[in-house]
């Protein structure tokens, strides 16, 4: 009988539920080396030196325990939270506590047998750290520029703002240079980067963010699955003839991917023939402008999946023979 470990991830602590032959054991551990060491001893005390551990892909808070369990020889699955949510809804799962969530994740792992996860390569981990730092600095730079335009009159503060803005620009340029060097020095990343940037609308920052946040495009069976991972899959609400709500995106996936695709979508609407064709079709059917922009974001992600899957640079005509539609 498979031994399953469900992990509900949070910043400071993790709730874990161990399932062995139908029996469930709950524990709360710290999200640090001490807590992981305790987990190792706790699993052994239950005669579970090897388990199939499952947790949601909720960002960096779960990365440490996933890597620790993998290094200890356990099987690990890191699952899109949307899948867990849908599974819970299908089981009429209503309780919303950390323990209940860990229990649900363990049950999902036992029933659905999700694919196994492997740690990121050192290159991807470095690229992810760089892109997240780059984004944080750009947000900071935008804030400082806004402060300068807010009507500040104090000369000392204005000078300090100029100094900080200059420093932020310097650091942004340094990180940009580091990402270029990393891409050039890693043949596989360079090949993927060139394919992604062949798509009109996808530039350097978008390409490196996609590579860093998705890391392994081959882990997705198709483009809609990738869109769901990014939270860009459409969700309609229709019942009978009287209930009809506007279709929205799920927003259940990686917010970093949605953020990085917004501006490229606006660019693609002006220069990418495939996205422009989508714009024409949706405009004729009276879609709102924001619906079209979101569809363009989804289309770019589909195109990214397409060029990496086929290993062929973007071609507006070649894509017509594949089902990469938004």
N, C-alpha and C positions, 0 to 999 in steps of 0.2 A: 504493500500500500504506500502510495507516494505521500511524503511528508511536505506540507505546504506552509509557507510563512507569508502572511499578509502584513504589509507595512504601511501605516498611515503616516506620511511624512509631515513634519513641521520644522520650524527654524531651530528650536531648542531641544525638542524631544520627539521621539517616535513611539507611536503605539503599535505593538506587534501582536499578532494572533497566530499561534502555531496550531495546525490541525494534523492530528495523527489518529488514523482509524476512527474518524468521526468525532473524536474528543478534541475540545478546543482549550487552549491555554493562553491567557492574556498577560502581557507585561508591558511596562513603559520603560524606555531607556533614554539616556541622554544622547544627543546627536554629537558625540565626540569620541575620541579614542577610548576613554574609560568606559563609556556606554557600550561601545562595540565589543570590548573585551568581556564585559559582563554578559552580553548577548551570546558570545561564543560559549562561555561556561554554562549559561542557562540552557542552550540547545543541547549540549552534551548531557546535562542532568536529565533531560527528557529522551535520551538515547536517539538524538537527531543530529548526528554530526554532519549530515548532508541533507539539505532541503531544496525545494524549489521556491525561491523567494520572489515576491511580486510587489511592485510599488508603482505609483503613478508618476508620469513624467511631468513633475511640477516645478522644474527649475533646478537650481544648484543645491538646494537643501537636501535633496536625496542622493546626490552624486557620491558623497563620501561613503555612505553605507552600502550603496550598490557596488562600488569598487571594492570595499572591504570584503563583502560576501563573495564576490567573484574571485578575489585573491585567495580566499579560504577554501575554494573548490566547490562552492554551492552553485546551483543553477539560478540565474537571475533573469527576471523579465521586467522591463520598464515600459509601462503601458500608457497609451493616450488616455487621459482622464475621461474623455467623452465616452470611451468604450465601457469604462467602469460605471459611469453614470447611467448609460442606457441599460446595462445589465441590471443595475439596482432597480431601475424603473420597471423592468420586465418582471422582477421578483417582488414588486410592491414594497421595496425597501424604503421605509419612512424614517427610521431613527437617524439622527444626524449628530453623532458623537464620534470622537476619535476612535474609541474602541469599536463602535459599530462599523465605522468606515474600514478599519483594519480587518474586521471579520468579513465584510463584503468583498474586499480585495482578495482575501484568502479563498473565499468561495469561488470567486471569478477565476482565480488561478487553477483551482482544482477542476472546475467544470470546463473551462474554455481552453486550457493549456496554451497560453500565449507563447509567442516566439521568444527564444532566448536572446538576451542582451549581451553585448561585449563592450568593454570600456573604449572610450575614444582613444585614438592614436595620440601620441605626444604632440604631433603637428596640429591636429584638429583642436586639441585642448588649448594649445597656445593661441591658435587663431580665434577661438571662441572668447578667450580672455581678452585678447586685443580688441575684437570688435565690440564687446560689451563696454570695455573701458573707453573706446573711441566714441561710442554713442553717449556715454555719460558725460564726457568732456564737451561734446557738441551741445548737449542740453545746457550744461553749465555756461558755455560761451553765449548761447542765445539769451540766457537769463541775465548775464552781465551786460550784454548789449542793450537789453530792455531797461535795465536799471539806469544806464547812462542816458537813455532817451526819456526817462520818466520825469524829467524836470529837476534833477539834482543840481544844486547850485554851488555846493561846497567844493572849493578848489582842491582841497586835500583828497576828498573822496573821489572826485573826478580823476585825479592823477592816479589814485590807487586802482580805480576801475580800468584805466588804460593799461597800467602795468599788468593787472590780472588778465585782461583780454589778450595782451601780447603773449603772456606766458601760456595761456590756454591754446592759442594758435600755434605756438611753438611745439607744444606737446602733441597736439593733433597731427601736425606735420610729421613728427617723429614716429608716431604710431602708424600713420599711413605708410611711411617708408619701411617700417618693420613688417607690415603686412605684405607689401610688394616683395620684399626680400624673401619672406617665408614662402610665398606662392612660387617665386622663381626657383627656389632651392628644393621644392618638393614636386617632382614630375607629375604625380597623379593629381595633385591640387592644381598645378599649372594647366593640365589638360582640361580639367573640369571648369576651371576659371575661364579659359578661352572659349569653351562651348557656351557658357552662360552669358558672357559679354558679347557673344555674336547676336544675341537677341536684342533688337532695338528697344530701349527703355531700361535695360539692365546694365548699370555701370559698375564701377569698381566696388563701391561700398555695398551695393545690393548683392553682388556676386559673392563677396567674402562673407557677408552675413548669412546668405543661404547655405554656403558651404559649412560655416561654423555651427549654425543652429540645426541643420538637418543632418549633416555629416555623412550619412549613408543613404543616398537616394534609392539604392537597390533594395532597401528594407521594405519599401512600399510596393504593393502589387500593381498599383495603377495610379494615375494622376488624381482621380477623385479622392483616393485614400490619403494622398499627400495633402490635398486641400483640406481634408477633415482634420489632419494633424495640425494644420495652421489655423483651424477655426474659420476657414473661408467657405465651408460647405453650406449651401443654402438650406434654410429651414422654413418650410411653409406651414400654414395653419389653416386647414379647410375642413369643414364638417357640414355635410348635407348641402343645402342650397342657400342657407342663411348665414353661416359663419365663414367668413373669409378675411383673413388678416394678411397684411403685406408680408411678403417673403423677406426674411432677414438672414444674416449669417449666424452660425451657431456661437462663435466666440468661445468655443470650448478648448481650442488648441493654443499654440504658442503665440503669445502676443508679440514677441520680437519679430516674428515673420510677418505679421500683419502690419506692424509699424514700418518695416523696411520696404514693403511693397507699395505703400500708398503713393509716395511721390513718383516712383518709377511708372506706376499705372497712369498717372497724369501725363507723363512724358510719352508713354507708349500710345496713348490716345491721339497724340499728335504726329507720331513718326513710325509706329509699327503697323504695317498693313493688316495683319491678322486681327489686332486689337481694334483698329479703325473699322474693320468690317463688322466686328461685334457691336461697336458703337452705333453704326448705321442701323443694324437689325433691331437693336433694343430701343433706339430712338423712334423707329417706325411703330413699335408696339407700345409707345407712351410710357416707357420706364422712367422713373425719376433719375436725375443726374447722378446722385450718390449710388443708386443701384447699379448704374453703368460703371462707375468707378470701381466698385467692389467686384463686379464681374470682370473688369479689366485686371484687377489684382489676381483674381483666381486664374484668369487666362494666362497671365505671365508665369504663374507657378506651374500650370499645366505645360506650358512651352518649355520651362526649365527642366521639368521631368522628361519631356520628350527628347530634347537634345542630348541629355545625359544618358538616357536609355538607349538611344540609337547611335550615340557617339558621332552624330552628324551635326555640323553647325546649322544655325537657324536658316530656314528657307521657307518663305511664305507659301510657296506652292507645294513643297514636299510634305508639309504638315497636313495637307488635306486628305491624305490617304490613311491618317491615323485618327483615332478617337480621342483627341486632346481638347474637345470642346468644353466650354465653360458651362 
